[in-house]
Amino acid sequence: MCKKMNITMLLVLLSFGFFSCEERKVGNMPETPETKQVEKKPEPKGGEYSVQPLVMTGAKGSFKILPKAGYKINVEYPWKMKPGEKGVSVEDIKLDEKKAILELKIPKSLEKSTLSINASFSVCNDDKCMIYRDEKLKVAQAP
């Protein structure tokens, strides 16, 4: 008798969904900020710096990376720049806490082009340092 009752009870419980693998809402609870799961979105990338336009002087050009308010250039980080276009080369990188100046050698055929640069660099505030590895920068000509 007990075995039949246990099997019957199990079937009853299964029919009500007590042992289901599905996730169900209990009752008619309204969704509130306390009961709703909030998905964390990542911080937007690149919000801590800006790229200034390329200024040409002969076959050379330079552009600046400026930290946004509250940030400074991390002069201790090993900055690296790799141009995306053939014939463009990095001549020099000058750093101070207020700006990074990147000097490039640019062939005449690309003087009016928007250049792409893969950059690894860092900016910091009092709480944290943001490290960018292989950041794809688009550097436009100054008007």
Contacts in CASP RR format, 6 or more apart in sequence:
PFRMAT RR
TARGET T0000
AUTHOR 0000-0000-0000
METHOD contacts of the structure
MODEL  1
MCKKMNITMLLVLLSFGFFSCEERKVGNMPETPETKQVEKKPEPKGGEYS
VQPLVMTGAKGSFKILPKAGYKINVEYPWKMKPGEKGVSVEDIKLDEKKA
ILELKIPKSLEKSTLSINASFSVCNDDKCMIYRDEKLKVAQAP
13 19 0 8 1.000
14 20 0 8 1.000
17 24 0 8 1.000
29 35 0 8 1.000
45 132 0 8 1.000
45 135 0 8 1.000
46 130 0 8 1.000
46 132 0 8 1.000
46 135 0 8 1.000
47 68 0 8 1.000
48 67 0 8 1.000
48 68 0 8 1.000
48 71 0 8 1.000
48 123 0 8 1.000
48 125 0 8 1.000
48 130 0 8 1.000
49 65 0 8 1.000
49 66 0 8 1.000
49 67 0 8 1.000
49 68 0 8 1.000
49 71 0 8 1.000
49 123 0 8 1.000
50 65 0 8 1.000
50 66 0 8 1.000
50 68 0 8 1.000
51 63 0 8 1.000
51 64 0 8 1.000
51 65 0 8 1.000
51 137 0 8 1.000
51 138 0 8 1.000
51 139 0 8 1.000
52 63 0 8 1.000
52 64 0 8 1.000
52 65 0 8 1.000
52 66 0 8 1.000
53 63 0 8 1.000
53 139 0 8 1.000
53 140 0 8 1.000
53 141 0 8 1.000
53 142 0 8 1.000
53 143 0 8 1.000
54 61 0 8 1.000
54 62 0 8 1.000
54 63 0 8 1.000
54 104 0 8 1.000
54 115 0 8 1.000
54 139 0 8 1.000
54 140 0 8 1.000
54 141 0 8 1.000
54 142 0 8 1.000
55 61 0 8 1.000
55 62 0 8 1.000
55 63 0 8 1.000
55 142 0 8 1.000
56 106 0 8 1.000
56 111 0 8 1.000
56 141 0 8 1.000
56 142 0 8 1.000
59 105 0 8 1.000
59 106 0 8 1.000
59 107 0 8 1.000
59 108 0 8 1.000
60 91 0 8 1.000
60 103 0 8 1.000
60 104 0 8 1.000
60 105 0 8 1.000
60 106 0 8 1.000
61 103 0 8 1.000
61 104 0 8 1.000
61 105 0 8 1.000
61 106 0 8 1.000
62 101 0 8 1.000
62 102 0 8 1.000
62 103 0 8 1.000
62 104 0 8 1.000
63 101 0 8 1.000
63 102 0 8 1.000
63 104 0 8 1.000
63 139 0 8 1.000
64 99 0 8 1.000
64 100 0 8 1.000
64 101 0 8 1.000
64 102 0 8 1.000
65 73 0 8 1.000
65 99 0 8 1.000
65 100 0 8 1.000
65 102 0 8 1.000
65 119 0 8 1.000
65 121 0 8 1.000
65 137 0 8 1.000
66 98 0 8 1.000
66 99 0 8 1.000
66 100 0 8 1.000
67 73 0 8 1.000
67 97 0 8 1.000
67 98 0 8 1.000
67 99 0 8 1.000
67 123 0 8 1.000
68 123 0 8 1.000
70 125 0 8 1.000
70 126 0 8 1.000
71 123 0 8 1.000
71 124 0 8 1.000
71 125 0 8 1.000
71 130 0 8 1.000
72 97 0 8 1.000
72 98 0 8 1.000
72 123 0 8 1.000
72 124 0 8 1.000
72 125 0 8 1.000
73 95 0 8 1.000
73 96 0 8 1.000
73 97 0 8 1.000
73 98 0 8 1.000
73 99 0 8 1.000
73 100 0 8 1.000
73 121 0 8 1.000
73 122 0 8 1.000
73 123 0 8 1.000
74 121 0 8 1.000
74 122 0 8 1.000
74 123 0 8 1.000
74 124 0 8 1.000
74 129 0 8 1.000
75 95 0 8 1.000
75 96 0 8 1.000
75 97 0 8 1.000
77 121 0 8 1.000
77 122 0 8 1.000
77 129 0 8 1.000
77 131 0 8 1.000
78 120 0 8 1.000
79 93 0 8 1.000
79 95 0 8 1.000
79 100 0 8 1.000
79 119 0 8 1.000
79 120 0 8 1.000
79 121 0 8 1.000
79 122 0 8 1.000
80 119 0 8 1.000
80 120 0 8 1.000
80 121 0 8 1.000
81 90 0 8 1.000
81 93 0 8 1.000
81 102 0 8 1.000
81 117 0 8 1.000
81 118 0 8 1.000
81 119 0 8 1.000
81 120 0 8 1.000
82 90 0 8 1.000
82 117 0 8 1.000
82 118 0 8 1.000
82 119 0 8 1.000
83 89 0 8 1.000
83 90 0 8 1.000
83 104 0 8 1.000
83 115 0 8 1.000
83 116 0 8 1.000
83 117 0 8 1.000
84 115 0 8 1.000
84 116 0 8 1.000
84 117 0 8 1.000
84 118 0 8 1.000
85 110 0 8 1.000
85 113 0 8 1.000
85 115 0 8 1.000
85 116 0 8 1.000
87 105 0 8 1.000
87 106 0 8 1.000
87 107 0 8 1.000
87 110 0 8 1.000
88 104 0 8 1.000
88 105 0 8 1.000
88 106 0 8 1.000
88 107 0 8 1.000
88 110 0 8 1.000
88 115 0 8 1.000
89 104 0 8 1.000
89 105 0 8 1.000
90 102 0 8 1.000
90 103 0 8 1.000
90 104 0 8 1.000
91 103 0 8 1.000
91 104 0 8 1.000
91 105 0 8 1.000
92 101 0 8 1.000
92 102 0 8 1.000
92 103 0 8 1.000
93 100 0 8 1.000
93 101 0 8 1.000
93 102 0 8 1.000
93 103 0 8 1.000
94 100 0 8 1.000
94 101 0 8 1.000
94 102 0 8 1.000
94 103 0 8 1.000
95 101 0 8 1.000
100 121 0 8 1.000
102 117 0 8 1.000
104 115 0 8 1.000
106 115 0 8 1.000
111 141 0 8 1.000
112 141 0 8 1.000
113 141 0 8 1.000
114 138 0 8 1.000
114 139 0 8 1.000
114 140 0 8 1.000
114 141 0 8 1.000
115 138 0 8 1.000
115 139 0 8 1.000
116 136 0 8 1.000
116 137 0 8 1.000
116 138 0 8 1.000
116 139 0 8 1.000
117 136 0 8 1.000
117 137 0 8 1.000
117 139 0 8 1.000
118 134 0 8 1.000
118 135 0 8 1.000
118 136 0 8 1.000
118 137 0 8 1.000
119 132 0 8 1.000
119 134 0 8 1.000
119 135 0 8 1.000
119 136 0 8 1.000
119 137 0 8 1.000
120 131 0 8 1.000
120 132 0 8 1.000
120 133 0 8 1.000
120 134 0 8 1.000
120 135 0 8 1.000
121 131 0 8 1.000
121 132 0 8 1.000
121 135 0 8 1.000
122 129 0 8 1.000
122 130 0 8 1.000
122 131 0 8 1.000
122 132 0 8 1.000
123 129 0 8 1.000
123 130 0 8 1.000
124 130 0 8 1.000
END
